[in-house]
Amino acid sequence: MTTQEVLKRLSVRLQRSFRETRDIYANCTQLFRDHLKAGNSFTIPNWGTFGTTRRAGRQAYNPHYKKTITLPARQVVVYKNAASLKKAINEARHEQ
């Protein structure tokens, strides 16, 4: 599902214009981004928890140039899904 499809479905469900829905979506994603940039985590109930962690630097092999390169340490986003989401997905798969 693309962002446009999500926005269309949300606008129908919320009974709002597409433009209003797009603005709400943009503000929510910016809020989440800012929160993660600050090193904080947050939980969306029944969905999961988002946070950041530091990934250590490491050696990697570039097969195109046949050379070993050093990848620097960096911050990455991590996600842990909620137990209720796992359960709902597994129940849906068993029904099929």
Secondary structure, 3 states (H helix, E strand, C coil): CCHHHHHHHHHHHHCCCHHHHHHHHHHHHHHHHHHHHCCCCEEECCCEEEEEEEECCEEEEECCCCEEEEECCEEEEEEEECHHHHHHHHHHHHHC
